[in-house]
Amino acid sequence: MSVDAGSKAVSIRGVSKTFRTGTTALVDIDLEVEPGEFVSLIGPSGCGKSTVLRIVGDLVQPSAGSVLVNGKPAHRARLDHDYGIVFQDAVLYDWRTVAKNVSLPLEMLGWSRARRKARVEEMLELVELRGFESSRPWQLSGGMQQRVSIARALSFDPSLLLMDEPFGALDEMTRERLNLELLQIWEKAGSTVIFVTHSIPEAVFLSTRVVVMSSRPGRIADVIPVDLPRPRGVATREDTRFFELVTAVREALAAGRVEAPPRSLATGEVY
């Protein structure tokens, strides 16, 4: 992965987004993310968390403002393969084995077979799925499928990992276990992570900072640094400071819900 010396991993300045329906999803978003940070976005449903993530990933264009990734425009960063993206659904191909799902981006990049094989082995070791190379996605649990998705997203060594509620559909026990595994993967890989979630405990447990967004149109209501010691583990969730930070995020969310009403003429859309 390559990050320009002195550059922020992500720099969002004055970003607003109004969709063609007339729905204003975001207003004046300003946020900077340092290389190696783990930043979570949290807010009410429809506040624009996923829209922010998609604008950073050059999947949606802002109506106003700018986004730089590693000092480059978002579109250039996407062309340079600076991103790995993990969605709520693992989006794996059932007709491909686990190994071939992980190797797909590498095939598209033209890596040699030997180089792909070595990298896939490295990634499956990272997410603790060695021995499942020949399995099909439908043979795996939901949590294992998401680990395959994370391995695929990291396979080409992106400097930035964008994660849009990747554990939202999992049961609570599996979710907490994957939170631990994600932290271990993040620490080993050295990527910057921007993570969208609806779960306050998840945001606090994972993050270096929690960005709290207001009701639509989404604004940044607060940014809460998370000073919990690392490495984090099961005991972290029982720490007094953990509960204090969960309360701080909850209070910031409650305050954000009394923002101005949405500037929207449309209904039925979720951002």
DAVENZI-V307383 format. One record per pair of residues at least 4 apart in sequence whose ideal C-beta (glycine too) atoms are under 8 Angstrom apart, sorted by sequence separation. I is the first residue (numbers start at 1). J is the second residue. If there is no record, write none. Layout:
# DAVENZI-V307383
I&J + I&J
This chain:
# DAVENZI-V307383
3&7 + 18&22 + 19&23 + 33&37 + 43&47 + 48&52 + 49&53 + 50&54 + 51&55 + 52&56 + 53&57 + 55&59 + 62&66 + 68&72 + 69&73 + 72&76 + 73&77 + 74&78 + 75&79 + 76&80 + 78&82 + 87&91 + 92&96 + 96&100 + 97&101 + 98&102 + 99&103 + 100&104 + 103&107 + 104&108 + 105&109 + 107&111 + 111&115 + 112&116 + 113&117 + 114&118 + 115&119 + 116&120 + 117&121 + 118&122 + 119&123 + 120&124 + 121&125 + 122&126 + 123&127 + 135&139 + 136&140 + 140&144 + 141&145 + 142&146 + 143&147 + 144&148 + 145&149 + 146&150 + 147&151 + 148&152 + 149&153 + 150&154 + 151&155 + 154&158 + 170&174 + 171&175 + 172&176 + 173&177 + 174&178 + 175&179 + 176&180 + 177&181 + 178&182 + 179&183 + 180&184 + 181&185 + 182&186 + 183&187 + 184&188 + 185&189 + 199&203 + 200&204 + 201&205 + 202&206 + 203&207 + 214&218 + 228&232 + 232&236 + 234&238 + 235&239 + 238&242 + 239&243 + 240&244 + 241&245 + 242&246 + 243&247 + 244&248 + 245&249 + 246&250 + 247&251 + 248&252 + 249&253 + 250&254 + 251&255 + 252&256 + 253&257 + 254&258 + 18&23 + 19&24 + 43&48 + 54&59 + 55&60 + 62&67 + 68&73 + 69&74 + 72&77 + 77&82 + 78&83 + 96&101 + 106&111 + 111&116 + 124&129 + 125&130 + 135&140 + 140&145 + 153&158 + 170&175 + 186&191 + 197&202 + 213&218 + 214&219 + 237&242 + 3&9 + 18&24 + 19&25 + 33&39 + 43&49 + 54&60 + 55&61 + 67&73 + 68&74 + 77&83 + 124&130 + 197&203 + 204&210 + 213&219 + 214&220 + 236&242 + 17&24 + 18&25 + 42&49 + 55&62 + 66&73 + 67&74 + 70&77 + 93&100 + 154&161 + 167&174 + 186&193 + 203&210 + 213&220 + 214&221 + 16&24 + 17&25 + 31&39 + 41&49 + 69&77 + 72&80 + 93&101 + 96&104 + 111&119 + 124&132 + 132&140 + 137&145 + 140&148 + 153&161 + 167&175 + 170&178 + 195&203 + 212&220 + 213&221 + 228&236 + 17&26 + 51&60 + 92&101 + 106&115 + 107&116 + 121&130 + 124&133 + 211&220 + 212&221 + 16&26 + 72&82 + 106&116 + 212&222 + 15&26 + 16&27 + 41&52 + 56&67 + 93&104 + 137&148 + 150&161 + 167&178 + 195&206 + 211&222 + 212&223 + 228&239 + 16&28 + 41&53 + 55&67 + 70&82 + 121&133 + 132&144 + 167&179 + 195&207 + 211&223 + 212&224 + 15&28 + 16&29 + 56&69 + 69&82 + 103&116 + 106&119 + 120&133 + 210&223 + 228&241 + 14&28 + 15&29 + 69&83 + 103&117 + 106&120 + 209&223 + 210&224 + 227&241 + 228&242 + 14&29 + 15&30 + 129&144 + 209&224 + 14&30 + 58&74 + 103&119 + 150&166 + 209&225 + 210&226 + 12&29 + 13&30 + 57&74 + 58&75 + 103&120 + 149&166 + 208&225 + 209&226 + 228&245 + 12&30 + 56&74 + 102&120 + 129&147 + 208&226 + 12&31 + 55&74 + 58&77 + 128&147 + 129&148 + 207&226 + 226&245 + 11&31 + 12&32 + 58&78 + 127&147 + 146&166 + 10&31 + 11&32 + 31&52 + 57&78 + 99&120 + 102&123 + 127&148 + 146&167 + 224&245 + 10&32 + 11&33 + 26&48 + 102&124 + 129&151 + 204&226 + 10&33 + 25&48 + 29&52 + 127&150 + 179&202 + 183&206 + 205&228 + 8&32 + 9&33 + 127&151 + 146&170 + 175&199 + 182&206 + 204&228 + 224&248 + 8&33 + 9&34 + 26&51 + 58&83 + 99&124 + 126&151 + 161&186 + 224&249 + 8&34 + 9&35 + 25&51 + 26&52 + 57&83 + 98&124 + 179&205 + 8&35 + 9&36 + 124&151 + 142&169 + 143&170 + 175&202 + 179&206 + 205&232 + 7&35 + 9&37 + 57&85 + 81&109 + 123&151 + 126&154 + 142&170 + 161&189 + 224&252 + 26&55 + 123&152 + 166&195 + 168&197 + 161&191 + 163&193 + 167&197 + 168&198 + 222&252 + 17&48 + 98&129 + 120&151 + 123&154 + 143&174 + 147&178 + 154&185 + 160&191 + 161&192 + 162&193 + 163&194 + 165&196 + 205&236 + 221&252 + 3&35 + 123&155 + 142&174 + 146&178 + 150&182 + 159&191 + 160&192 + 161&193 + 162&194 + 163&195 + 164&196 + 165&197 + 205&237 + 221&253 + 141&174 + 158&191 + 159&192 + 160&193 + 161&194 + 163&196 + 165&198 + 222&255 + 17&51 + 98&132 + 99&133 + 143&177 + 147&181 + 160&194 + 221&255 + 222&256 + 98&133 + 99&134 + 120&155 + 143&178 + 150&185 + 154&189 + 167&202 + 210&245 + 221&256 + 26&62 + 29&65 + 97&133 + 98&134 + 101&137 + 119&155 + 201&237 + 15&52 + 28&65 + 97&134 + 98&135 + 154&191 + 205&242 + 212&249 + 219&256 + 17&55 + 97&135 + 98&136 + 204&242 + 221&259 + 97&136 + 98&137 + 210&249 + 12&52 + 15&55 + 96&136 + 212&252 + 219&259 + 95&136 + 96&137 + 201&242 + 204&245 + 212&253 + 215&256 + 94&136 + 98&140 + 204&246 + 214&256 + 215&257 + 12&55 + 17&60 + 94&137 + 187&230 + 213&256 + 214&257 + 217&260 + 12&56 + 93&137 + 94&138 + 187&231 + 212&256 + 215&259 + 17&62 + 18&63 + 92&137 + 201&246 + 204&249 + 214&259 + 217&262 + 10&56 + 16&62 + 17&63 + 102&148 + 200&246 + 203&249 + 215&261 + 216&262 + 217&263 + 15&62 + 16&63 + 90&137 + 101&148 + 105&152 + 109&156 + 183&230 + 215&262 + 217&264 + 16&64 + 104&152 + 183&231 + 216&264 + 15&64 + 16&65 + 102&151 + 106&155 + 183&232 + 200&249 + 14&64 + 15&65 + 98&148 + 102&152 + 105&155 + 106&156 + 200&250 + 14&65 + 15&66 + 101&152 + 105&156 + 13&65 + 14&66 + 15&67 + 90&142 + 103&155 + 180&232 + 12&65 + 13&66 + 92&145 + 102&155 + 128&181 + 180&233 + 200&253 + 218&271 + 12&66 + 13&67 + 127&181 + 180&234 + 11&66 + 12&67 + 90&145 + 216&271 + 11&67 + 90&146 + 92&148 + 10&67 + 11&68 + 92&149 + 10&68 + 90&148 + 91&149 + 127&185 + 10&69 + 90&149 + 126&185 + 8&68 + 9&69 + 86&146 + 7&68 + 9&70 + 176&237 + 87&149 + 126&188 + 7&70 + 8&71 + 86&149 + 126&189 + 7&71 + 86&150 + 6&71 + 4&70 + 3&70 + 4&71 + 86&153 + 2&70 + 4&72 + 84&152 + 85&153 + 84&153 + 84&154 + 84&155 + 84&156 + 84&158 + 81&156 + 83&158 + 86&161 + 82&158 + 84&160 + 85&161 + 86&162 + 88&164 + 81&158 + 82&159 + 83&160 + 84&161 + 85&162 + 86&163 + 87&164 + 88&165 + 82&160 + 83&161 + 84&162 + 85&163 + 86&164 + 87&165 + 88&166 + 83&162 + 85&164 + 87&166 + 86&166 + 88&168 + 89&169 + 1&82 + 88&169 + 77&160 + 70&159 + 70&160 + 69&160 + 56&160 + 57&162 + 56&162 + 84&191 + 53&162 + 54&164 + 53&164 + 50&164 + 50&165 + 35&159 + 56&194 + 53&194 + 53&196 + 52&196 + 38&183 + 50&196 + 49&196 + 38&186 + 9&159 + 10&160 + 9&160 + 41&194 + 45&198 + 36&190 + 38&192 + 39&193 + 40&194 + 41&195 + 42&196 + 36&191 + 37&192 + 38&193 + 39&194 + 40&195 + 41&196 + 42&197 + 1&157 + 3&159 + 36&192 + 37&193 + 39&195 + 40&196 + 41&197 + 42&198 + 1&158 + 2&159 + 35&192 + 38&195 + 40&197 + 42&199 + 1&159 + 34&192 + 42&200 + 33&192 + 33&194 + 42&203 + 52&213 + 40&202 + 40&203 + 49&213 + 48&213 + 40&206 + 47&213 + 52&218 + 40&207 + 47&214 + 51&218 + 38&206 + 39&207 + 42&210 + 47&215 + 48&216 + 38&207 + 39&208 + 40&209 + 42&211 + 43&212 + 44&213 + 46&215 + 47&216 + 48&217 + 49&218 + 38&208 + 39&209 + 40&210 + 41&211 + 42&212 + 43&213 + 44&214 + 46&216 + 48&218 + 37&208 + 39&210 + 40&211 + 42&213 + 43&214 + 44&215 + 47&218 + 37&209 + 39&211 + 41&213 + 43&215 + 44&216 + 43&218 + 43&221 + 31&211 + 10&192 + 9&192 + 10&194 + 1&190 + 29&218 + 31&220 + 1&191 + 27&217 + 29&219 + 30&220 + 25&216 + 26&217 + 27&218 + 28&219 + 29&220 + 24&216 + 25&217 + 26&218 + 27&219 + 31&223 + 23&216 + 24&217 + 25&218 + 26&219 + 16&217 + 42&249 + 44&253 + 47&256 + 43&253 + 42&253 + 44&256 + 43&256 + 44&257 + 51&271 + 50&271 + 46&269 + 48&271 + 46&270 + 47&271 + 45&270 + 46&271 + 24&262 + 23&262 + 24&263 + 24&264 + 23&264 + 22&264 + 23&265 + 22&265 + 23&266 + 21&265 + 22&266 + 18&263 + 21&266 + 23&269 + 25&271 + 19&266 + 21&269 + 23&271 + 19&269 + 19&271 + 17&271
